């Protein structure tokens, strides 16, 4: 049975209701696709922007807290910097420091074969002056001397060093077989690094 689309009113009531329902479903589906689906995408985009903004806000708050923490530590850091600068030797005090190191050596029965400041090395706001030392004394006196130098009020770093048994000329064999005690005579080569202010 064929129906003319222009004569839909001639359809039975159930057919007309069925067509009306199909048309309503089509209109609602099209409306959903055009309106609500688009709103869903906008809502998702808006939610993602909100999440991103919250993360950015949290990051900013964390940075503020960290900056405040550093700001509160600033007076303490300035004090430490001032103390460190006071521990650097001045150019005019360098000779006096060398004399103090030599006096520590004499007090510990150190015999210096070499005590030679080398060329200065510029490092930012300070200068490092290496001092090459060759010396001999007992193991105990050598260790005490190195400890005292490292604990001077001015910044002096004990750098690389080597120690070996200072055997008498009659025992020029394998010195590693000699017993090692605090009284064992030792030969030591070391580098001291004196930190000098460049200001």
C-alpha positions as semicolon CSV with decimal commas, in nm:
position;residue;x (nm);y (nm);z (nm)
1;X;0,000;0,000;0,000
2;X;0,140;0,338;-0,109
3;X;0,074;0,667;0,068
4;X;0,122;1,013;-0,070
5;X;0,338;1,221;0,163
6;X;0,107;1,516;0,102
7;X;-0,188;1,310;0,229
8;X;-0,046;1,191;0,557
9;X;-0,365;1,305;0,728
10;X;-0,537;1,016;0,553
11;X;-0,323;0,766;0,743
12;X;-0,482;0,579;1,028
13;X;-0,442;0,744;1,367
14;X;-0,181;0,489;1,481
15;X;0,027;0,556;1,168
16;X;0,007;0,931;1,224
17;X;0,114;0,887;1,590
18;X;0,403;0,663;1,482
19;X;0,522;0,920;1,227
20;X;0,486;1,195;1,488
21;X;0,695;0,995;1,737
22;X;0,962;0,924;1,472
23;X;0,972;1,293;1,380
24;X;1,001;1,394;1,748
25;X;1,285;1,146;1,800
26;X;1,462;1,288;1,493
27;X;1,420;1,649;1,614
28;X;1,535;1,565;1,968
29;X;1,837;1,368;1,837
30;X;1,935;1,648;1,600
31;X;1,888;1,904;1,880
32;X;2,104;1,695;2,112
33;X;2,379;1,669;1,852
34;X;2,367;2,041;1,778
35;X;2,328;2,170;2,134
36;X;2,391;1,931;2,422
37;X;2,686;1,742;2,269
38;X;2,854;2,077;2,200
39;X;2,787;2,184;2,559
40;X;2,942;1,859;2,683
41;X;3,261;1,938;2,493
42;X;3,260;2,293;2,629
43;X;3,203;2,159;2,982
44;X;3,494;1,915;2,946
45;X;3,720;2,192;2,810
46;X;3,612;2,423;3,093
47;X;3,681;2,152;3,353
48;X;4,028;2,087;3,206
49;X;4,104;2,462;3,215
50;X;3,992;2,471;3,577
51;X;4,223;2,180;3,663
52;X;4,515;2,351;3,484
53;X;4,445;2,681;3,662
54;X;4,434;2,503;3,999
55;X;4,770;2,337;3,928
56;X;4,919;2,671;3,825
57;X;4,777;2,835;4,139
58;X;4,919;2,558;4,360
59;X;5,258;2,593;4,193
60;X;5,253;2,971;4,250
61;X;5,165;2,922;4,619
62;X;5,450;2,669;4,658
63;X;5,693;2,915;4,497
64;X;5,575;3,191;4,732
65;X;5,629;2,966;5,035
66;X;5,978;2,870;4,910
67;X;6,070;3,235;4,844
68;X;5,948;3,334;5,192
69;X;6,158;3,051;5,341
70;X;6,469;3,175;5,155
71;X;6,391;3,535;5,254
72;X;6,375;3,438;5,622
73;X;6,713;3,262;5,589
74;X;6,877;3,567;5,424
75;X;7,010;3,728;5,749
76;X;7,161;3,394;5,856
77;X;7,322;3,347;5,512
78;X;7,464;3,703;5,522
79;X;7,614;3,629;5,863
80;X;7,771;3,305;5,737
81;X;7,909;3,483;5,430
82;X;8,060;3,754;5,648
83;X;8,221;3,490;5,873
84;X;8,358;3,305;5,569
85;X;8,506;3,625;5,428
86;X;8,674;3,692;5,765
87;X;8,835;3,347;5,746
88;X;9,003;3,432;5,415
89;X;9,358;3,557;5,450
90;X;9,437;3,905;5,320
91;X;9,737;3,972;5,099
92;X;9,903;4,161;5,383
93;X;9,848;3,869;5,625
94;X;9,983;3,600;5,393
95;X;10,344;3,620;5,521
96;X;10,226;3,600;5,883
97;X;10,022;3,288;5,799
98;X;10,326;3,122;5,639
99;X;10,524;3,197;5,957
100;X;10,244;3,044;6,169
101;X;10,254;2,725;5,960
102;X;10,635;2,705;5,994
103;X;10,604;2,755;6,373
104;X;10,350;2,470;6,389
105;X;10,604;2,258;6,202
106;X;10,881;2,346;6,446
107;X;10,652;2,270;6,743
108;X;10,589;1,923;6,596
109;X;10,957;1,848;6,516
110;X;10,893;1,873;6,142
111;X;11,200;1,905;5,916
112;X;11,109;2,089;5,595
113;X;11,303;1,996;5,284
114;X;11,074;2,214;5,070
115;X;10,826;2,489;5,162
116;X;10,739;2,679;4,847
117;X;10,431;2,891;4,767
118;X;10,333;2,852;4,400
119;X;10,158;3,082;4,155
120;X;9,820;3,215;4,269
121;X;9,502;3,077;4,109
122;X;9,210;3,321;4,078
123;X;8,870;3,170;4,167
124;X;8,593;3,434;4,166
125;X;8,606;3,650;4,480
126;X;8,907;3,470;4,623
127;X;9,249;3,344;4,522
128;X;9,401;3,004;4,599
129;X;9,773;2,994;4,679
130;X;9,913;2,638;4,664
131;X;10,211;2,566;4,891
132;X;10,426;2,267;4,798
133;X;10,580;2,096;5,102
134;X;10,827;1,811;5,145
135;X;10,895;1,724;5,507
136;X;11,002;1,448;5,742
137;X;10,906;1,360;6,098
138;X;10,743;1,078;6,290
139;X;10,400;0,953;6,186
140;X;10,244;1,102;6,502
141;X;10,403;1,446;6,463
142;X;10,315;1,459;6,093
143;X;9,950;1,376;6,159
144;X;9,931;1,631;6,443
145;X;10,087;1,901;6,224
146;X;9,842;1,836;5,937
147;X;9,547;1,844;6,178
148;X;9,662;2,173;6,334
149;X;9,708;2,333;5,992
150;X;9,361;2,222;5,881
151;X;9,212;2,379;6,197
152;X;9,374;2,721;6,163
153;X;9,132;3,014;6,195
154;X;9,209;3,113;5,836
155;X;9,100;2,893;5,547
156;X;9,387;2,652;5,474
157;X;9,300;2,323;5,306
158;X;9,525;2,019;5,324
159;X;9,525;1,895;4,965
160;X;9,682;1,587;4,810
161;X;9,955;1,419;5,013
162;X;10,168;1,104;5,010
163;X;10,351;0,947;5,302
164;X;10,626;0,689;5,297
165;X;10,855;0,535;5,557
166;X;11,177;0,733;5,590
167;X;11,412;0,434;5,617
168;X;11,779;0,481;5,715
169;X;12,030;0,448;5,431
170;X;12,133;0,106;5,566
171;X;11,775;-0,023;5,505
172;X;11,721;0,069;5,142
173;X;11,523;-0,246;5,064
174;X;11,148;-0,301;5,087
175;X;11,037;-0,041;5,344
176;X;10,682;-0,180;5,346
177;X;10,815;-0,465;5,567
178;X;10,922;-0,223;5,841
179;X;10,688;-0,206;6,144
180;X;10,466;0,105;6,138
181;X;10,417;0,281;6,472
182;X;10,348;0,639;6,579
183;X;10,726;0,682;6,614
184;X;10,805;0,555;6,262
185;X;10,997;0,823;6,069
186;X;10,795;0,935;5,766
187;X;10,861;1,137;5,451
188;X;10,560;1,340;5,343
189;X;10,483;1,537;5,030
190;X;10,173;1,754;5,044
191;X;10,003;2,058;4,902
192;X;9,840;2,318;5,123
193;X;9,582;2,548;4,965
194;X;9,560;2,892;5,124
195;X;9,244;3,088;5,041
196;X;9,316;3,457;5,003
197;X;9,061;3,735;4,962
198;X;9,072;3,909;4,625
199;X;8,888;4,218;4,754
